[in-house]
Amino acid sequence: MNRTTKIWLLFSGIIIFAAFLRLYHITTTPTGLYPDEAMDGNNALEVIQTGHFKVFYTEDNGREGLYVNTLVFFIEAFGNKPWVIRLPAALTGILTVAGMYFLGTELFGAETGLLAAFLLAACFWHIDLSRVGFRAIMAPLCLIWTLYFLLKSFRSKKELRAYIFAIIGGIIFGAGFYTYIAYRVTPLLLLLFIPFFRKCPDFWKRTGIFVVATFLVALPLGLYFLHNPGDFFGRTAQISVTNAKNPLAEFALNAGKTFAMFNFRGDGNWRQNIAGAPELFLPVGLLFLLGIILAIISLSRSARKKKEEGIAENETKNPSLLLPVFSVLLLFAWFILAILPAAASDEGIPHALRSILTLPPAIFFAALAGIWSYRILRDNGFKKTALTFAIIFIAVVGINAYTSYFIVWAKDPNVYWAFNENYVETGNAMNALPQSTQKYVIVTAGGVPARGIPVPAETVMFVTNSFTTSTQIANHITYLLPNQTSTIPVGTPTDTIFYVN
């Protein structure tokens, strides 16, 4: 079996593994449906009813439209069930794992690409967000594939192919602005390409094609924000660190907490983590730290060697000592920029969702350290020991991926409340009544209002398909605030009155 066949077999195995962890029991795990997820589903149901897609949905503090618009087709195919809202996230997660291999191979070689893909496939953080209907999961997907196609464009010796890669990369990059607010920092990352690739043939032409493709795709959202600037700043302004008494100190503290979450204390929200647990499994977290150290050493050695011998960046490719300078700098710039959205917020730090773009570079650092450690053992006469450690490591990480999510997290009673399973039960109880029965829902729970009703009611609305006025009339459902209960007719059966609290 040749090397290429082995690589593709391993890659296929990793994708199957990633798919299993993201699709297994997807219809029942996690339980419930969080109101923010339901809001996306309700917007999608309204699009199905009206045919009116939007680039930005204003309810629930505002959301970029790609996830909702994608969700429309899934709901049309499978119906308004909670798991359907999460299916696009699961597929997105699988495609992101695939992208890690291709980008990792382009940056550091196939071995690093394979290990990075596996580590992301087995990462609880990514598994969890791949099984929840939050739009943020699409941001890493778009950035990873953008970087891959942009690299392919600049490195391609065939002009037409380079232009095609630039167009594809630009389309994906432009689509990324419709995913999640943290994605807005990514244009700064692409500036790093200029000093390293400006000498490639037709660099500015390839760049121009990429920029034009990005601009055309992102233009509708840009025009929307131009006419609705409040929506551009809305949620950011609400949770900005500038609201703190000492913004700079708070920003520095948040950045420290965000960095520490990889190995010490992670997100305390059960929707996004085993509350408080480090975001990376211990062996992977240690490799992450080692990878950062090795990357710094590599940059230092590359700078010294280049100064002493005049060696160009593309000639410093010894993977155990001198990593490609551009690739290492890209990881550092990516990681630092991705920390900024979380550090600039003043709510729920550390925050796994706002920090989602830090995950790919963190995994790449861990993969670099893993491959380096294996080669050190192998090249110093410990080939069997290296192979044994590698097999044990892969097995332990893989088993932990399953147990941490499906046994430890999914079975914890906190998950029931984190995803408001009680609201789903309320919706199911309403569906069990005849459609012609008049039903009343009294919403006592607090939350941001969406069309006059607090967002917690969105879960019941999605389960009962009663988000719009027309569907509420059709299903004989009335939503009331506590001060409106006097409108319920005297003698209304108590089993037709429901509460969201």
Secondary structure, DSSP 8 states (H G I E B T S, - for coil): --HHHHHHHHHHHHHHHHHHHHHTTTTTSS-S--HHHHHHHHHHHHHHHH----SEE-STT-EESHHHHHHHHHHHHH-S-HHHHHHHHHHHHHHHHHHHHHHHHHHH-HHHHHHHHHHHHT-HHHHHHTTS--GGGHHHHHHHHHHHHHHHHHH-SSHHHHHHHHHHHHHHHHHHTTT-GGGGGHHHHHTTHHHHHTTSTTHHHHHHHHHHHHHHHHHHHHHHHHH-HHHHHHHHHHHBGGGSSSHHHHHHHHHHHHHHTTTS-----TTTSSTT--SS-HHHHHHHHHHHHHHHHHHHHHHHHHHHH---GGG---TTT---HHHHHHHHHHHHHHHHHHHTB-SSSS-TTTTGGGHHHHHHHHHHHHHHHHHHHHHTT-HHHHHHHHHHHHHHHHHHHHIIIIIIITTSHHHHHHTTHHHHHHHHHHHHS-TTS-EEEEE-----EETTEEGGGHHHHHHHT--SHHHHHHTTEEEE-GGGGGGS-TT--GGGEEEE-
